[in-house]
Amino acid sequence: MTTYRHQVSGTTYQFDGLVDLMAKATPQRSGDELAGCAAQSDAERAAAQWALADVSLDTFLHDLLVPYETDEVTRLIIDSHDRVAFGTISHLTVGGLRDWLLDAAAREDSVRVLKSIASGLTPEMVAAVSKIMRNQDLIAVARATEVTSAFRTTVGLSGTLATRLQPNHPTDDPKGIAAATLDGLLLGSGDAVIGINPATDSPHATSDLLHLLDEIRQRFEIPTQSCVLSHVTTTMELIEKGAPVDLVFQSVAGTEGANSGFGVHVSLLREANEAGRSLHRGTVGNNVMYLETGQGSALSAGAHVGMDGRPVDQQTLEARAYAVCRDLSPLLVNTVVGFIGPEYLYDGKQIVRAGLEDHFCGKLLGLPMGVDVCYTNHAEADQDDMDSLLTLLGAAGVAFVIAVPGADDVMLGYQSLSFHDVLYVRQVLGLKPAPEFAAWLDRLGMVDGTGRLLDIDAAGSPLRALTSSR
């Protein structure tokens, strides 16, 4: 085990191995404090970041944070690593990678350059470099990176911001779900997916919701995709029975143990991906997986321990989840950044930082990365914090965000974004919906010549266009 040292103000700080160094270098968050791996002071954190900056990137290929022999996520990361793509940056340290990324982001051909190294980066490398980057660094590099995916709409194009329309209902009442869906559509949301978190995981209830969403989509000829966020095995069963499944959903995490807690493993997810693709329901692409992650999931499952029995910090484990996602070429990936609660991300400052980290890491690794900009009611955060994170993510080129009626999810009991919040950030930053969805809005007369949504109450025409298509 390598020992790392760095001196700050006359005090020498020692870090016992890469797991310890990565944890101590992480910006402050309550989850790492709960796990007992966080830096004890700002000085120790700064010392760890200085020491981490001098670690060579190839160290992460042989000094593993989670054992190869006992963890299939580690095996996936190492076995799928692209040594050719890594060759461009293999000589760099973590600090050197930061400089290289910022230089690449400033280039005219930044999209090509950053894409060329994606498969050569491991999640641990990306997590490490994020720990020594300021918020503006995370935004600048993510903004210069473009990752697209497609099903009935194209997600991730520069200059666009798509949305998941989330019409959850505490009893899965069809009328309530339909009303919330219509509300979102009239406000220009739903181009990433119309996705329901069901109140139960019953196959029968899931099937009913799938048929409801598919009927709405077909009736109004909406270029989007639907998803009921049941367990992957439930969705696979419904595929076999001929249900109208567009996307296959599953929550995933960064260790084999945490994924086992979700009831999944890599081979099962690959099987589900193939099952979804076999339906060929997409029109502009066939990316069918919708994957959800979140900092703290491995810790909450007690599956966060790495080499030598040391706890791995939650942000690094989150980045490792993106290796599972990348293996499946998904349509959508999003971190539910503040959903798990203040035990893992205590306040607005920690949530904002984590959201920028997750987006940066996922996008740099080649994922169409979205964020559920959210918090629980017992966290030290409010909607002003969400406004800040939404605006920063919009500037960073986030692929999609999640929106619910009034920003208050009445089924899951947490605070997210509203449909109006999406209108705000699109207007302020000059962002547009996915092109296929934007064309649909224009065809219905719901937008003006500049693409701005018309005032429904004043004009009336968008509502008449929708109802007249019955």
Phi, psi and chi 1 to 4 in degrees:
 res  aa     phi    psi   chi1   chi2   chi3   chi4
   1 MET       -  126.6 -179.8  176.0   64.2      -
   2 THR   -78.2  134.7  -57.5      -      -      -
   3 THR  -100.2  130.8  -61.0      -      -      -
   4 TYR  -109.9  142.2  -59.7   88.5      -      -
   5 ARG  -136.8  148.7  -64.6 -180.0  178.0   85.1
   6 HIS  -155.1  144.2 -167.2   82.0      -      -
   7 GLN  -104.1  132.9 -171.0  176.8   85.9      -
   8 VAL  -130.6  122.2  174.3      -      -      -
   9 SER    52.0   41.8  -59.4      -      -      -
  10 GLY    85.7   -6.5      -      -      -      -
  11 THR  -105.3  128.7  -59.9      -      -      -
  12 THR   -94.1  124.2  -61.6      -      -      -
  13 TYR  -103.4  138.0  -66.8   89.4      -      -
  14 GLN  -117.6  139.5  177.0  174.0  -53.8      -
  15 PHE  -127.4  121.9  -51.9   98.4      -      -
  16 ASP   -89.0   85.0  -60.8  -34.7      -      -
  17 GLY    95.1  166.9      -      -      -      -
  18 LEU   -68.3  -34.2 -165.8   56.1      -      -
  19 VAL   -60.8  -47.0  172.8      -      -      -
  20 ASP   -65.2  -42.4 -174.1   41.5      -      -
  21 LEU   -63.0  -45.9  179.6   64.0      -      -
  22 MET   -60.6  -42.2  -70.1  -82.1  -81.0      -
  23 ALA   -66.2  -43.9      -      -      -      -
  24 LYS   -69.8  -24.8  -63.3  -65.3 -162.4  -59.5
  25 ALA   -83.2   -7.8      -      -      -      -
  26 THR   -74.5  135.0  -53.8      -      -      -
  27 PRO   -51.7  149.5  -28.8   36.7      -      -
  28 GLN   -55.7  134.0 -176.6 -179.9   14.4      -
  29 ARG  -155.7  147.3   61.2 -151.3   50.5 -165.6
  30 SER   -65.7  -29.7   52.9      -      -      -
  31 GLY   -63.4  -41.4      -      -      -      -
  32 ASP   -69.4  -33.7  -68.0  -21.8      -      -
  33 GLU   -65.9  -39.3  -67.8  168.7  -10.1      -
  34 LEU   -63.6  -38.3  178.8   64.7      -      -
  35 ALA   -77.9  -13.2      -      -      -      -
  36 GLY    80.8   22.3      -      -      -      -
  37 CYS  -117.2    2.4   63.5      -      -      -
  38 ALA   -78.3  158.1      -      -      -      -
  39 ALA   -62.0  146.3      -      -      -      -
  40 GLN   -86.5  -11.1  -63.5  -60.9  -57.0      -
  41 SER  -157.4  164.3   65.6      -      -      -
  42 ASP   -63.6  -34.6  -70.3  -21.8      -      -
  43 ALA   -64.9  -43.3      -      -      -      -
  44 GLU   -64.9  -39.1 -176.1 -178.8   25.8      -
  45 ARG   -62.8  -44.5 -176.4  172.9  -63.4  107.9
  46 ALA   -63.1  -40.7      -      -      -      -
  47 ALA   -62.7  -41.3      -      -      -      -
  48 ALA   -64.7  -38.8      -      -      -      -
  49 GLN   -67.2  -39.5  -70.1  170.9  -18.0      -
  50 TRP   -62.1  -45.2  -84.6  104.6      -      -
  51 ALA   -66.1  -40.2      -      -      -      -
  52 LEU   -64.3  -36.5 -179.2   59.5      -      -
  53 ALA   -60.0  -24.9      -      -      -      -
  54 ASP   -92.4    0.0  -70.4  -26.1      -      -
  55 VAL   -78.4  130.4  173.9      -      -      -
  56 SER   -72.3  147.9   62.9      -      -      -
  57 LEU   -63.6  -34.2  -67.2 -178.0      -      -
  58 ASP   -69.0  -12.5   59.8    7.2      -      -
  59 THR   -58.7  -36.1  -60.2      -      -      -
  60 PHE   -71.0  -10.7  -66.0   94.9      -      -
  61 LEU   -88.6  -15.8  -62.0  176.1      -      -
  62 HIS  -126.8  -21.8   56.6   78.4      -      -
  63 ASP  -101.3   85.4 -167.9   -5.4      -      -
  64 LEU   -82.6  145.4  -54.8 -179.9      -      -
  65 LEU   -83.3  -32.9  -84.5   65.6      -      -
  66 VAL  -124.5  132.3 -178.4      -      -      -
  67 PRO   -57.6  137.4  -24.2   33.9      -      -
  68 TYR   -64.5  -40.4 -179.4   94.5      -      -
  69 GLU   -68.7  -27.8  -63.6   77.4   13.1      -
  70 THR  -114.1    2.1   59.4      -      -      -
  71 ASP  -135.8  117.8 -169.8  -83.4      -      -
  72 GLU   -72.5  -22.1   69.6  168.7    0.9      -
  73 VAL   -69.2  -41.5  177.2      -      -      -
  74 THR   -60.6  -44.7  -60.4      -      -      -
  75 ARG   -61.4  -40.1  -66.9 -166.3  -68.2  -85.4
  76 LEU   -61.5  -44.1  174.8   64.3      -      -
  77 ILE   -62.2  -48.4  -68.5  168.0      -      -
  78 ILE   -73.0  -44.6  -62.9  -58.9      -      -
  79 ASP   -70.2  -25.9  -65.4  -11.6      -      -
  80 SER   -98.6    2.8   63.7      -      -      -
  81 HIS   -65.2  132.2 -178.2 -117.4      -      -
  82 ASP   -92.5  100.9 -174.0  -19.5      -      -
  83 ARG   -68.2  -29.6  -66.7  -82.9 -177.1  165.0
  84 VAL   -67.3  -48.9  174.5      -      -      -
  85 ALA   -63.3  -34.4      -      -      -      -
  86 PHE   -67.6  -24.2 -179.1   60.6      -      -
  87 GLY   -55.5  -32.0      -      -      -      -
  88 THR   -63.4  -32.0  -57.2      -      -      -
  89 ILE  -121.0    6.3   53.9  173.2      -      -
  90 SER   -62.9  -21.2   60.4      -      -      -
  91 HIS   -85.0   -5.0   62.0  -70.0      -      -
  92 LEU   -88.3  156.6  -62.6  175.4      -      -
  93 THR   -91.3  176.6   62.2      -      -      -
  94 VAL   -60.9  -43.7  172.6      -      -      -
  95 GLY   -64.5  -38.2      -      -      -      -
  96 GLY   -65.0  -35.9      -      -      -      -
  97 LEU   -64.5  -38.7  177.8   60.3      -      -
  98 ARG   -58.6  -48.1  172.7 -172.8  176.3  -88.5
  99 ASP   -62.8  -41.9  -64.7  -18.9      -      -
 100 TRP   -62.1  -43.9 -171.5   94.3      -      -
 101 LEU   -63.8  -43.0  -69.5  170.8      -      -
 102 LEU   -66.6  -36.4  -70.1  170.4      -      -
 103 ASP   -66.5  -43.5  179.9   67.1      -      -
 104 ALA   -62.9  -37.8      -      -      -      -
 105 ALA   -65.3  -24.7      -      -      -      -
 106 ALA   -87.4   -6.5      -      -      -      -
 107 ARG   -81.4  154.9  -69.2  176.6   51.8  164.2
 108 GLU   -66.1  -32.0 -165.1  170.6  -43.2      -
 109 ASP  -102.9   37.4   59.4  -14.0      -      -
 110 SER   -58.9  -38.8   60.4      -      -      -
 111 VAL   -60.1  -45.6  171.5      -      -      -
 112 ARG   -65.8  -44.6  179.7 -166.8   62.8   79.9
 113 VAL   -65.0  -46.3  172.5      -      -      -
 114 LEU   -68.9  -34.9  -68.3  168.0      -      -
 115 LYS   -66.1  -32.5 -177.0  178.0 -179.0  179.6
 116 SER   -66.8  -21.9   71.3      -      -      -
 117 ILE  -104.6   -4.8   65.1  162.1      -      -
 118 ALA   -54.4  -47.2      -      -      -      -
 119 SER   -75.1  -10.7   59.2      -      -      -
 120 GLY   -90.6   -7.3      -      -      -      -
 121 LEU   -93.8  137.6  -67.0  166.4      -      -
 122 THR   -97.0  158.2   68.3      -      -      -
 123 PRO   -56.7  -36.3  -27.3   36.1      -      -
 124 GLU   -66.0  -38.1  -69.7   85.6   -7.7      -
 125 MET   -62.2  -45.1  -65.7  174.8 -167.5      -
 126 VAL   -68.2  -41.2  173.1      -      -      -
 127 ALA   -61.1  -42.5      -      -      -      -
 128 ALA   -61.4  -47.9      -      -      -      -
 129 VAL   -67.4  -32.2   74.4      -      -      -
 130 SER   -64.3  -29.4   74.7      -      -      -
 131 LYS   -69.1  -21.7  -63.7  176.4 -169.1  -61.8
 132 ILE  -108.2   14.0   63.5  167.8      -      -
 133 MET  -105.7  143.1  -63.9  175.3   81.2      -
 134 ARG   -75.7  166.6  -67.9  174.1   57.3 -175.9
 135 ASN   -56.0  -41.6  -73.8    0.5      -      -
 136 GLN   -65.7  -31.4   65.0  173.6 -104.8      -
 137 ASP   -65.5  -45.0  -60.7  -22.1      -      -
 138 LEU   -60.7  -39.7  -59.7  174.6      -      -
 139 ILE   -69.4  -45.7  -67.1  167.8      -      -
 140 ALA   -62.0  -44.7      -      -      -      -
 141 VAL   -71.5  -43.1  175.1      -      -      -
 142 ALA   -62.3  -38.7      -      -      -      -
 143 ARG   -61.5  -35.5  172.3   77.8  177.6 -154.2
 144 ALA   -82.1   -3.7      -      -      -      -
 145 THR  -103.8  133.7  -51.6      -      -      -
 146 GLU  -122.6  125.8 -177.9  180.0   78.3      -
 147 VAL  -129.9  123.2 -178.6      -      -      -
 148 THR  -117.8  155.2   61.7      -      -      -
 149 SER  -146.7  166.9   58.6      -      -      -
 150 ALA  -155.7  146.7      -      -      -      -
 151 PHE  -138.4  -87.3 -169.7   74.5      -      -
 152 ARG  -102.6  -16.3  -67.3 -166.3 -170.0   96.1
 153 THR  -127.5  160.4   57.0      -      -      -
 154 THR  -101.2  122.2  -55.6      -      -      -
 155 VAL  -108.7  138.9  176.5      -      -      -
 156 GLY   101.2   -0.6      -      -      -      -
 157 LEU   -64.0  142.3  -70.7  167.5      -      -
 158 SER   -58.3  140.0  -65.7      -      -      -
 159 GLY    84.3    4.2      -      -      -      -
 160 THR  -120.3  156.1   67.3      -      -      -
 161 LEU  -140.2  110.5  172.8   64.8      -      -
 162 ALA   -92.0  169.8      -      -      -      -
 163 THR  -138.6  144.5   60.9      -      -      -
 164 ARG   -90.2  119.0  170.6 -176.5  162.3 -170.2
 165 LEU   -83.6  117.6 -163.8  171.9      -      -
 166 GLN  -113.3   89.7 -176.2  168.0  -67.3      -
 167 PRO   -92.8   52.6   35.0  -32.3      -      -
 168 ASN   -64.1  151.5  -67.1  -14.0      -      -
 169 HIS  -141.7  137.3 -168.1  -81.2      -      -
 170 PRO   -63.6  -20.2   17.8  -29.7      -      -
 171 THR  -121.5   13.4   63.6      -      -      -
 172 ASP    56.6   34.6  -70.1  -21.3      -      -
 173 ASP   -68.0  124.1  178.4   69.4      -      -
 174 PRO   -59.3  -38.6  -23.4   33.3      -      -
 175 LYS   -66.8  -41.1  -68.8 -177.3  178.4  178.3
 176 GLY   -65.8  -41.0      -      -      -      -
 177 ILE   -66.1  -43.4  -70.6  170.9      -      -
 178 ALA   -62.7  -40.6      -      -      -      -
 179 ALA   -64.5  -43.9      -      -      -      -
 180 ALA   -66.4  -36.1      -      -      -      -
 181 THR   -64.5  -45.2  -59.6      -      -      -
 182 LEU   -62.3  -41.1 -177.9   61.8      -      -
 183 ASP   -56.9  -47.5 -175.5   22.5      -      -
 184 GLY   -66.5  -41.5      -      -      -      -
 185 LEU   -63.1  -40.8  -69.7  169.8      -      -
 186 LEU   -67.2  -19.4  -70.1  173.9      -      -
 187 LEU  -104.7   17.9  -68.7  169.0      -      -
 188 GLY    79.7   18.3      -      -      -      -
 189 SER  -102.5  159.1  -75.3      -      -      -
 190 GLY   114.3    7.9      -      -      -      -
 191 ASP   -79.7  -23.5   44.9  -19.3      -      -
 192 ALA   -78.3  -46.6      -      -      -      -
 193 VAL  -176.1  150.8   64.3      -      -      -
 194 ILE  -100.5  106.9  -57.5  174.0      -      -
 195 GLY  -124.7  127.3      -      -      -      -
 196 ILE  -108.3  130.2  -58.8  171.2      -      -
 197 ASN   -84.7  109.8  -64.2   92.2      -      -
 198 PRO   -72.2  151.1   28.4  -34.8      -      -
 199 ALA   -70.3  -25.0      -      -      -      -
 200 THR  -133.4  167.9   75.2      -      -      -
 201 ASP  -102.9   22.4 -157.5   42.7      -      -
 202 SER   -63.1  129.5  155.3      -      -      -
 203 PRO   -58.9  -37.7  -25.9   34.9      -      -
 204 HIS   -64.8  -46.1  178.2   74.7      -      -
 205 ALA   -65.6  -40.2      -      -      -      -
 206 THR   -61.4  -43.2  -60.9      -      -      -
 207 SER   -61.3  -42.1  179.7      -      -      -
 208 ASP   -61.2  -41.8  -73.6  -14.2      -      -
 209 LEU   -68.6  -38.4  -67.2  174.5      -      -
 210 LEU   -61.3  -42.9  -75.9  168.8      -      -
 211 HIS   -66.8  -37.5  -79.9   91.8      -      -
 212 LEU   -61.6  -49.6  169.9   64.8      -      -
 213 LEU   -65.5  -38.6  -68.2 -178.7      -      -
 214 ASP   -67.4  -34.9 -159.9   53.3      -      -
 215 GLU   -65.5  -43.8  178.9 -173.1   -9.1      -
 216 ILE   -61.5  -46.1  -67.4  171.7      -      -
 217 ARG   -60.0  -46.4 -179.8 -173.2   64.8   80.3
 218 GLN   -71.6  -37.6  -67.4 -166.6   59.2      -
 219 ARG   -61.7  -41.4  176.7 -176.5  -61.4  179.9
 220 PHE   -99.2    5.2  -60.6  135.4      -      -
 221 GLU    52.1   49.0  -61.2  179.2  -20.0      -
 222 ILE   -85.0  123.9  -51.3  168.1      -      -
 223 PRO   -79.1   81.3   29.3  -32.2      -      -
 224 THR  -152.3 -175.2 -169.1      -      -      -
 225 GLN  -129.2  153.3   35.9  -79.0  -28.0      -
 226 SER  -115.1  160.4   64.1      -      -      -
 227 CYS  -158.3  135.1 -174.9      -      -      -
 228 VAL  -108.9  121.5  177.7      -      -      -
 229 LEU   -83.3   57.1  -77.7   65.4      -      -
 230 SER   -83.2  170.3  -67.6      -      -      -
 231 HIS   -60.8  148.5 -168.1  -91.7      -      -
 232 VAL   -57.0  -34.4   64.1      -      -      -
 233 THR   -69.2  -33.7   53.7      -      -      -
 234 THR   -64.4  -44.6  -59.1      -      -      -
 235 THR   -64.3  -41.0  -55.4      -      -      -
 236 MET   -63.0  -39.0  -67.9  169.8   68.4      -
 237 GLU   -62.7  -40.8  176.7 -175.3  -24.9      -
 238 LEU   -71.5  -31.9  -68.2  172.9      -      -
 239 ILE   -60.2  -43.7  -71.6  174.3      -      -
 240 GLU   -62.8  -28.8  -67.8 -179.7    0.6      -
 241 LYS   -90.6    2.5  -66.8 -179.6  177.7  179.7
 242 GLY    85.7   17.8      -      -      -      -
 243 ALA   -68.1  152.8      -      -      -      -
 244 PRO   -77.9   74.3   29.0  -34.7      -      -
 245 VAL   -89.7  122.1  172.8      -      -      -
 246 ASP   -91.0  -63.6  -73.1  -17.0      -      -
 247 LEU  -111.6  146.8  -55.1 -174.5      -      -
 248 VAL  -103.6  120.8 -180.0      -      -      -
 249 PHE  -101.9  148.8  170.8   81.9      -      -
 250 GLN  -165.4  141.0 -176.4   54.4   47.5      -
 251 SER   -79.6  138.8  -65.1      -      -      -
 252 VAL  -135.0  162.8  -63.6      -      -      -
 253 ALA  -139.0 -176.2      -      -      -      -
 254 GLY   -99.7    6.2      -      -      -      -
 255 THR  -135.5  157.0   66.4      -      -      -
 256 GLU   -61.3  -39.3 -179.8  176.1  -18.4      -
 257 GLY   -62.8  -43.1      -      -      -      -
 258 ALA   -66.4  -40.0      -      -      -      -
 259 ASN   -66.5  -35.4  -76.8  -37.5      -      -
 260 SER   -61.9  -35.1  -65.0      -      -      -
 261 GLY   -64.0  -29.4      -      -      -      -
 262 PHE   -82.1   -6.1  -73.7  138.1      -      -
 263 GLY    78.5   29.8      -      -      -      -
 264 VAL  -137.1  162.5  -61.5      -      -      -
 265 HIS  -146.1  170.1   45.7   80.3      -      -
 266 VAL   -60.6  -43.7  171.4      -      -      -
 267 SER   -64.7  -35.5   61.4      -      -      -
 268 LEU   -65.1  -42.3  175.2   64.4      -      -
 269 LEU   -64.9  -37.8  -66.6  170.3      -      -
 270 ARG   -64.8  -39.8  -71.4  171.8  174.7  169.3
 271 GLU   -62.7  -42.4 -177.6 -177.3  -11.8      -
 272 ALA   -64.3  -39.4      -      -      -      -
 273 ASN   -60.2  -45.3 -168.8   20.0      -      -
 274 GLU   -65.7  -38.0  -70.1  -55.1  -49.3      -
 275 ALA   -62.9  -44.3      -      -      -      -
 276 GLY   -64.9  -42.5      -      -      -      -
 277 ARG   -64.8  -30.5  -73.9  174.2  177.9  -96.6
 278 SER   -65.7  -17.9   70.0      -      -      -
 279 LEU   -78.4  -24.1  -59.9  178.5      -      -
 280 HIS    51.9   48.9  -61.8  -71.6      -      -
 281 ARG   -90.4  -11.2  -69.7  172.3   58.9   84.9
 282 GLY   -74.3  158.2      -      -      -      -
 283 THR  -113.6  -32.1   55.1      -      -      -
 284 VAL  -115.9    1.1  -63.9      -      -      -
 285 GLY  -177.6  175.1      -      -      -      -
 286 ASN  -135.3   36.6 -157.9   29.4      -      -
 287 ASN   -81.6  119.8  -60.6  113.8      -      -
 288 VAL  -118.3   -8.7  -59.5      -      -      -
 289 MET   -90.3  139.3  -63.1  -61.2  -71.5      -
 290 TYR  -121.2  114.5  176.7   17.0      -      -
 291 LEU  -119.8  140.2  -56.6  166.3      -      -
 292 GLU  -125.8  139.4 -153.6  159.1   60.4      -
 293 THR  -134.3 -177.7   67.9      -      -      -
 294 GLY   176.7  133.6      -      -      -      -
 295 GLN   -58.9  131.7  -73.0 -165.5   29.2      -
 296 GLY   104.4   -9.6      -      -      -      -
 297 SER   -65.4  -39.9   58.1      -      -      -
 298 ALA   -68.4  -41.2      -      -      -      -
 299 LEU   -62.3  -42.9  174.1   57.9      -      -
 300 SER   -65.3  -23.2   68.0      -      -      -
 301 ALA   -94.2    0.6      -      -      -      -
 302 GLY    66.8   27.4      -      -      -      -
 303 ALA  -121.0   45.2      -      -      -      -
 304 HIS  -116.3   11.5   60.8  -66.9      -      -
 305 VAL   -91.0  135.3  177.2      -      -      -
 306 GLY  -113.5 -144.1      -      -      -      -
 307 MET   -60.1  143.1  -62.4  -64.0  -69.8      -
 308 ASP    58.4   23.7  -57.2  -43.6      -      -
 309 GLY    72.3   15.1      -      -      -      -
 310 ARG   -88.4  140.8  -68.5  178.5  175.8  -86.3
 311 PRO   -69.5  135.4   23.1  -31.6      -      -
 312 VAL   -91.2  138.2 -178.7      -      -      -
 313 ASP   -63.3  152.4   68.7  -87.2      -      -
 314 GLN   -70.5  -28.4   67.3 -178.2   35.4      -
 315 GLN   -72.4  -37.4 -171.4 -102.3  -26.2      -
 316 THR   -65.5  -41.3  -62.8      -      -      -
 317 LEU   -65.2  -34.3  -68.3  179.2      -      -
 318 GLU   -63.4  -43.9  168.6   69.9    6.5      -
 319 ALA   -63.0  -35.1      -      -      -      -
 320 ARG   -64.5  -29.3  -77.9  169.3   52.1   91.5
 321 ALA   -61.7  -28.8      -      -      -      -
 322 TYR   -69.8  -20.6  -56.6  151.0      -      -
 323 ALA   -67.0  -39.3      -      -      -      -
 324 VAL   -64.2  -43.9  178.6      -      -      -
 325 CYS   -62.5  -46.8  -61.4      -      -      -
 326 ARG   -60.2  -33.9 -177.4  165.2   63.9  174.8
 327 ASP   -63.2  -21.1 -177.8   66.2      -      -
 328 LEU  -104.8    1.4  -58.9  166.8      -      -
 329 SER    44.4   61.7  -60.0      -      -      -
 330 PRO   -76.3  163.2   31.0  -36.6      -      -
 331 LEU   -76.7  -42.2  176.8   73.3      -      -
 332 LEU  -138.8  139.4  -54.1  170.0      -      -
 333 VAL  -134.8  132.2  179.0      -      -      -
 334 ASN  -141.1  142.6   73.9 -102.2      -      -
 335 THR   -88.1  132.7  168.4      -      -      -
 336 VAL   -91.9   83.2  -76.7      -      -      -
 337 VAL   -64.5  -37.2   66.4      -      -      -
 338 GLY  -113.8   14.5      -      -      -      -
 339 PHE   -73.5  -33.7 -179.1   75.4      -      -
 340 ILE   -74.2  -27.4  -56.0 -178.7      -      -
 341 GLY   122.7  174.4      -      -      -      -
 342 PRO   -68.6  -14.0   24.7  -33.9      -      -
 343 GLU   -62.8  -22.5  -60.7   85.4   -4.5      -
 344 TYR  -113.6  -39.1  -53.1   94.2      -      -
 345 LEU  -133.0  106.1  -64.7  169.8      -      -
 346 TYR   -71.8  -42.8  177.9   71.9      -      -
 347 ASP  -141.7 -176.7   56.9   14.3      -      -
 348 GLY   -59.3  -38.4      -      -      -      -
 349 LYS   -62.6  -44.3 -178.7  178.2  177.4   64.2
 350 GLN   -68.5  -38.0  -68.2 -172.8   15.3      -
 351 ILE   -65.2  -44.2  -68.4  171.0      -      -
 352 VAL   -61.0  -48.0  167.6      -      -      -
 353 ARG   -61.6  -44.5  173.0   68.2 -170.3 -170.0
 354 ALA   -64.3  -38.9      -      -      -      -
 355 GLY   -62.5  -41.8      -      -      -      -
 356 LEU   -68.3  -38.8  -65.7  175.9      -      -
 357 GLU   -62.2  -50.1  -71.0  169.6  -12.6      -
 358 ASP   -61.3  -44.6  -66.4   -7.9      -      -
 359 HIS   -63.0  -46.4  175.0 -109.5      -      -
 360 PHE   -59.1  -50.0  163.1   84.2      -      -
 361 CYS   -64.0  -46.3  -70.4      -      -      -
 362 GLY   -63.6  -43.7      -      -      -      -
 363 LYS   -68.4  -40.5 -158.4  171.9 -177.8 -175.3
 364 LEU   -64.7  -30.7 -165.7   57.6      -      -
 365 LEU   -80.5   -3.1  -72.1  167.5      -      -
 366 GLY   100.4   26.2      -      -      -      -
 367 LEU  -108.0  145.2  -65.9  173.3      -      -
 368 PRO   -75.8   86.8   28.4  -32.4      -      -
 369 MET   -91.2  127.6 -161.5   69.0 -164.1      -
 370 GLY  -118.0  172.1      -      -      -      -
 371 VAL  -140.3  132.2  177.4      -      -      -
 372 ASP   -86.3  102.4 -172.1   -3.5      -      -
 373 VAL   -77.2  100.6  178.5      -      -      -
 374 CYS  -153.2  168.8   62.8      -      -      -
 375 TYR  -158.4  158.1   63.6  100.9      -      -
 376 THR   -92.0  159.2   57.9      -      -      -
 377 ASN   -69.6  -16.4  -73.3  -47.2      -      -
 378 HIS   -98.2    8.9   60.7  -51.7      -      -
 379 ALA   -85.6  156.3      -      -      -      -
 380 GLU   -84.2   68.2  -68.7  -64.2  -40.9      -
 381 ALA  -149.9  161.9      -      -      -      -
 382 ASP  -147.6 -175.0   57.2   28.6      -      -
 383 GLN   -69.4  -23.2 -146.9   63.0   35.4      -
 384 ASP   -62.6  -39.1  -75.1  -20.2      -      -
 385 ASP   -62.8  -39.0  -63.9  -46.8      -      -
 386 MET   -68.3  -36.4  -59.0  -54.1  101.9      -
 387 ASP   -59.2  -43.0  -73.3  -11.5      -      -
 388 SER   -64.7  -47.2  -62.8      -      -      -
 389 LEU   -64.8  -42.0  179.0   53.3      -      -
 390 LEU   -58.4  -45.8  171.0   62.1      -      -
 391 THR   -64.8  -42.5  -53.1      -      -      -
 392 LEU   -64.6  -41.2  -66.4  172.4      -      -
 393 LEU   -67.2  -37.9  -73.2  168.2      -      -
 394 GLY   -60.5  -41.3      -      -      -      -
 395 ALA   -66.6  -29.5      -      -      -      -
 396 ALA   -83.5   -4.0      -      -      -      -
 397 GLY    81.6   35.3      -      -      -      -
 398 VAL   -59.2  141.0   69.1      -      -      -
 399 ALA   -70.6  -41.7      -      -      -      -
 400 PHE  -160.4  160.1   72.6  101.3      -      -
 401 VAL  -129.2  170.9  -66.7      -      -      -
 402 ILE  -106.0  139.2  -66.6  177.7      -      -
 403 ALA  -134.4  138.8      -      -      -      -
 404 VAL  -131.2  159.4  -55.5      -      -      -
 405 PRO   -57.3  123.5  -26.3   35.8      -      -
 406 GLY    67.3   12.0      -      -      -      -
 407 ALA    67.6    9.1      -      -      -      -
 408 ASP  -121.5  108.1 -175.6    1.7      -      -
 409 ASP   -80.4  109.5 -169.0  -59.0      -      -
 410 VAL   -77.5  -12.2  -63.9      -      -      -
 411 MET   -94.1  -49.1 -164.6  -80.4  -82.2      -
 412 LEU   -83.5  -17.6  -67.1  175.6      -      -
 413 GLY    70.7   44.5      -      -      -      -
 414 TYR  -141.9  170.3   78.3  116.6      -      -
 415 GLN  -104.6  131.4  -52.4  -57.4  -52.9      -
 416 SER  -128.3 -138.7 -174.9      -      -      -
 417 LEU  -109.3  155.6  -61.4  175.5      -      -
 418 SER   -98.4  166.8   72.5      -      -      -
 419 PHE   -61.4  -33.5  -53.6  129.9      -      -
 420 HIS   -69.2  -32.2  -66.1   84.5      -      -
 421 ASP   -61.5  -38.0  -66.1  -28.3      -      -
 422 VAL   -66.0  -41.8  175.7      -      -      -
 423 LEU   -58.6  -41.7  -67.0  179.9      -      -
 424 TYR   -58.1  -53.3  143.3   75.2      -      -
 425 VAL   -71.3  -33.4   76.4      -      -      -
 426 ARG   -62.6  -42.3  -77.9  176.2  174.2  166.1
 427 GLN   -68.7  -47.6  176.5 -178.4  -26.3      -
 428 VAL   -67.0  -37.6  167.9      -      -      -
 429 LEU  -101.9    2.9  -62.0 -179.9      -      -
 430 GLY    67.7   36.7      -      -      -      -
 431 LEU   -98.1  152.1  -57.7  171.4      -      -
 432 LYS  -122.0  160.8  -64.8 -177.7  178.2 -179.9
 433 PRO   -66.9  174.5  -15.5   28.8      -      -
 434 ALA   -54.7  142.8      -      -      -      -
 435 PRO   -59.3  -38.2   16.4  -30.0      -      -
 436 GLU   -66.5  -38.5  -60.1   85.0   -3.0      -
 437 PHE   -72.3  -38.5 -165.5   80.9      -      -
 438 ALA   -61.3  -39.2      -      -      -      -
 439 ALA   -65.7  -35.3      -      -      -      -
 440 TRP   -65.6  -44.5  176.6   74.1      -      -
 441 LEU   -59.5  -41.5  -67.4  173.5      -      -
 442 ASP   -66.3  -40.8 -178.0   61.2      -      -
 443 ARG   -63.1  -32.4 -170.4  164.5   63.4 -111.8
 444 LEU   -85.0   -2.9  -70.3 -180.0      -      -
 445 GLY    74.9   27.3      -      -      -      -
 446 MET   -92.0   -7.5  -67.1  176.6   63.1      -
 447 VAL  -131.3  157.9  -68.1      -      -      -
 448 ASP   -88.5 -171.1   61.8   19.8      -      -
 449 GLY   -64.2  -20.5      -      -      -      -
 450 THR   -94.5   -1.7   66.4      -      -      -
 451 GLY    91.7    2.2      -      -      -      -
 452 ARG   -79.9  138.0 -179.8  172.8  -63.9 -171.3
 453 LEU   -64.8  134.4 -158.6   68.7      -      -
 454 LEU   -75.1  155.5  -68.3  170.7      -      -
 455 ASP   -73.1  109.5 -173.9  -28.0      -      -
 456 ILE   -63.6  -44.0  -65.4  172.4      -      -
 457 ASP   -64.2  -36.9  -67.9  -27.0      -      -
 458 ALA   -78.7  -43.1      -      -      -      -
 459 ALA   -89.0  -40.0      -      -      -      -
 460 GLY    76.2  -24.3      -      -      -      -
 461 SER   -63.7  -38.4   57.8      -      -      -
 462 PRO   -60.5  -43.2  -25.6   36.4      -      -
 463 LEU   -64.5  -41.2 -176.5   58.2      -      -
 464 ARG   -65.0  -35.9  -73.2 -161.1  -61.4  -87.5
 465 ALA   -64.5  -39.7      -      -      -      -
 466 LEU   -68.7  -50.2  -84.7  175.1      -      -
 467 THR   -69.8  -28.9   55.1      -      -      -
 468 SER   -75.0  -10.9   64.6      -      -      -
 469 SER   -88.6    4.4   64.0      -      -      -
 470 ARG   -66.1      -  -70.6  179.9  178.5  -89.3
